[in-house]
């Protein structure tokens, strides 16, 4: 019976080294996952807004391959963002709120893909906020007037919820019972337009809305 040939120690060492080198090369060639700008955003309305705003930035820099964008590095990307903000501010005369919305979407994409930029430096290029803020809470009489003209129980519940929690109207369509946490604000909950309603002491958890 023939004896099975055993590899020499030196040959084993060379084979092991070749295997480790191949694994390192394969690891370097493996591209990391690129998260889209909508990743981590729960509200459908916010996802759509982020997608539109981020695509405008990609159109401006004429780069739509996200890997190519990321490979440019944080410093180059940061300068691109600043030039984009300056153009919207000085050439397009866009308002601060509009430019800030564009910037927020871009920065969210960078955050999701672990790309660090100087946020403070970027924000310094936003235009001065010259808007006058006359916002105030609705008075009890104003809320009562809206309730008196509401078409049905569903509309009344929506008015009460927005007036008591400050939730945005665009987030109402995707809001679930689980978004309410025990609190002190009375909220009427209506299911499928049924006349039967139940009352729950709760406040809207609007962190992700």
C-alpha positions as CSV (number, residue, x, y, z in Angstrom):
1,X,0.0,0.0,0.0
2,X,1.4,3.3,-1.1
3,X,2.0,5.9,1.6
4,X,0.2,9.3,1.1
5,X,2.6,12.1,0.3
6,X,2.7,14.7,3.0
7,X,3.6,18.3,2.0
8,X,6.9,19.7,3.3
9,X,6.6,22.3,6.1
10,X,8.0,25.0,3.8
11,X,5.4,24.1,1.1
12,X,2.6,24.3,3.8
13,X,3.9,27.7,4.9
14,X,3.9,29.0,1.3
15,X,0.4,27.7,0.6
16,X,-0.9,29.4,3.7
17,X,0.8,32.7,2.8
18,X,-0.8,32.6,-0.7
19,X,-4.2,31.9,0.8
20,X,-3.9,34.8,3.2
21,X,-2.8,37.1,0.5
22,X,-5.8,36.1,-1.7
23,X,-8.1,36.8,1.2
24,X,-6.7,40.3,1.8
25,X,-7.0,41.1,-1.9
26,X,-10.5,39.9,-2.0
27,X,-11.3,42.0,1.1
28,X,-9.9,45.1,-0.5
29,X,-11.8,44.5,-3.7
30,X,-15.1,44.1,-1.9
31,X,-17.0,47.4,-2.1
32,X,-18.7,48.6,1.0
33,X,-22.5,49.0,1.0
34,X,-23.7,52.4,-0.1
35,X,-26.9,53.5,1.7
36,X,-29.3,55.7,-0.3
37,X,-30.4,59.1,0.9
38,X,-33.8,57.6,2.0
39,X,-32.2,55.1,4.3
40,X,-33.3,55.5,8.0
41,X,-36.1,58.0,7.1
42,X,-39.5,56.6,8.2
43,X,-41.9,59.3,6.9
44,X,-42.8,58.7,3.2
45,X,-43.1,62.4,2.7
46,X,-39.7,63.1,4.1
47,X,-38.2,60.3,2.0
48,X,-39.6,61.8,-1.2
49,X,-38.3,65.2,-0.2
50,X,-34.8,63.9,0.5
51,X,-34.8,62.0,-2.7
52,X,-35.8,65.0,-4.8
53,X,-33.3,67.4,-3.1
54,X,-30.4,65.0,-3.2
55,X,-31.0,64.3,-6.9
56,X,-30.9,68.1,-7.6
57,X,-27.4,68.1,-6.0
58,X,-26.3,65.1,-8.1
59,X,-27.6,66.9,-11.3
60,X,-25.6,70.0,-10.3
61,X,-22.3,68.2,-9.8
62,X,-23.1,65.9,-12.8
63,X,-22.3,62.7,-10.9
64,X,-25.0,60.1,-10.5
65,X,-22.8,57.1,-9.6
66,X,-22.7,57.2,-5.8
67,X,-19.5,55.2,-5.6
68,X,-17.8,57.8,-7.8
69,X,-19.1,60.5,-5.5
70,X,-17.9,58.8,-2.3
71,X,-14.5,58.1,-3.8
72,X,-13.9,61.8,-4.2
73,X,-13.4,62.1,-0.5
74,X,-14.8,64.3,2.3
75,X,-12.9,67.5,1.4
76,X,-13.9,67.5,-2.3
77,X,-17.5,66.7,-1.5
78,X,-17.5,69.5,1.1
79,X,-16.3,72.0,-1.4
80,X,-19.0,70.8,-3.9
81,X,-21.7,71.3,-1.3
82,X,-20.5,74.8,-0.5
83,X,-20.4,75.8,-4.2
84,X,-23.9,74.4,-4.6
85,X,-25.2,76.5,-1.6
86,X,-23.5,79.6,-2.9
87,X,-25.0,79.3,-6.3
88,X,-28.5,78.8,-4.9
89,X,-27.9,81.8,-2.6
90,X,-26.3,84.3,-4.9
91,X,-27.4,83.3,-8.4
92,X,-30.8,81.7,-7.8
93,X,-31.8,83.9,-4.9
94,X,-33.4,81.0,-3.0
95,X,-34.6,81.4,0.5
96,X,-32.7,80.1,3.5
97,X,-35.3,77.5,4.3
98,X,-35.2,76.1,0.7
99,X,-31.4,75.9,0.7
100,X,-31.3,74.4,4.2
101,X,-33.7,71.7,3.0
102,X,-31.4,70.9,0.1
103,X,-28.4,70.8,2.5
104,X,-30.2,68.6,5.0
105,X,-30.8,65.8,2.5
106,X,-27.1,65.9,1.4
107,X,-25.8,65.8,4.9
108,X,-28.1,62.9,5.7
109,X,-26.7,60.9,2.9
110,X,-23.1,61.6,4.1
111,X,-24.1,60.6,7.7
112,X,-25.5,57.3,6.6
113,X,-22.3,56.5,4.7
114,X,-19.9,57.6,7.5
115,X,-18.5,60.6,5.5
116,X,-17.5,63.4,7.8
117,X,-17.6,67.0,6.7
118,X,-17.4,70.3,8.5
119,X,-21.1,71.0,9.0
120,X,-20.4,74.3,10.8
121,X,-18.4,75.6,7.8
122,X,-21.1,74.5,5.3
123,X,-23.9,76.1,7.3
124,X,-22.0,79.4,7.4
125,X,-22.8,79.8,3.7
126,X,-26.5,79.7,4.2
127,X,-28.2,83.1,3.5
128,X,-29.2,85.3,6.4
129,X,-32.7,84.5,7.7
130,X,-34.7,87.7,7.0
131,X,-38.1,86.1,7.5
132,X,-40.4,87.5,10.1
133,X,-42.0,84.9,12.2
134,X,-45.6,85.6,13.1
135,X,-46.3,82.0,14.0
136,X,-48.3,81.4,17.2
137,X,-50.5,78.6,18.6
138,X,-54.2,78.6,17.7
139,X,-56.4,80.1,20.3
140,X,-59.2,78.0,21.8
141,X,-61.8,80.1,19.9
142,X,-60.0,79.5,16.6
143,X,-59.9,75.7,17.3
144,X,-63.5,75.7,18.2
145,X,-64.4,77.5,15.0
146,X,-62.4,74.9,12.9
147,X,-64.2,72.1,14.8
148,X,-67.6,73.6,14.1
149,X,-67.0,73.6,10.4
150,X,-65.3,70.2,10.2
151,X,-67.2,67.8,8.0
152,X,-67.1,64.6,10.2
153,X,-65.5,63.0,13.2
154,X,-62.4,62.1,11.3
155,X,-61.7,65.7,10.4
156,X,-62.4,66.8,14.0
157,X,-59.9,64.2,15.2
158,X,-57.3,65.4,12.8
159,X,-57.8,69.0,13.9
160,X,-57.5,68.1,17.6
161,X,-54.4,66.0,17.0
162,X,-52.5,68.7,15.1
163,X,-53.5,71.4,17.5
164,X,-52.5,69.5,20.6
165,X,-49.3,67.8,19.4
166,X,-47.9,70.0,16.6
167,X,-47.6,67.1,14.2
168,X,-47.2,68.1,10.5
169,X,-50.2,67.6,8.3
170,X,-48.1,65.6,5.8
171,X,-47.4,63.0,8.5
172,X,-51.0,62.2,9.3
173,X,-51.5,59.8,6.5
174,X,-48.7,57.5,7.7
175,X,-49.3,57.9,11.4
176,X,-50.1,54.7,13.4
177,X,-51.5,54.0,16.9
178,X,-48.0,52.9,17.9
179,X,-46.8,56.5,17.3
180,X,-48.8,57.6,20.3
181,X,-47.2,57.4,23.8
182,X,-48.9,57.8,27.2
183,X,-49.1,61.5,28.1
184,X,-51.4,64.3,28.9
185,X,-52.9,65.4,25.6
186,X,-56.5,64.1,24.9
187,X,-56.7,62.5,21.5
188,X,-59.7,61.0,19.8
189,X,-58.9,57.8,17.9
190,X,-61.2,56.8,15.0
191,X,-60.8,53.6,13.1
192,X,-61.9,53.2,9.4
193,X,-64.3,56.2,9.6
194,X,-66.6,54.4,12.1
195,X,-68.8,56.5,14.2
196,X,-67.7,54.7,17.3
197,X,-64.7,56.5,18.8
198,X,-62.5,55.9,21.9
199,X,-60.6,58.5,23.9
200,X,-56.9,58.0,24.8
201,X,-54.7,60.2,26.9
202,X,-51.6,60.4,24.7
203,X,-49.0,62.6,23.0
204,X,-47.8,62.1,19.5
205,X,-44.3,60.8,19.3
206,X,-43.2,63.1,16.4
207,X,-39.4,62.4,16.5
208,X,-39.4,60.5,13.2
209,X,-42.3,62.3,11.5
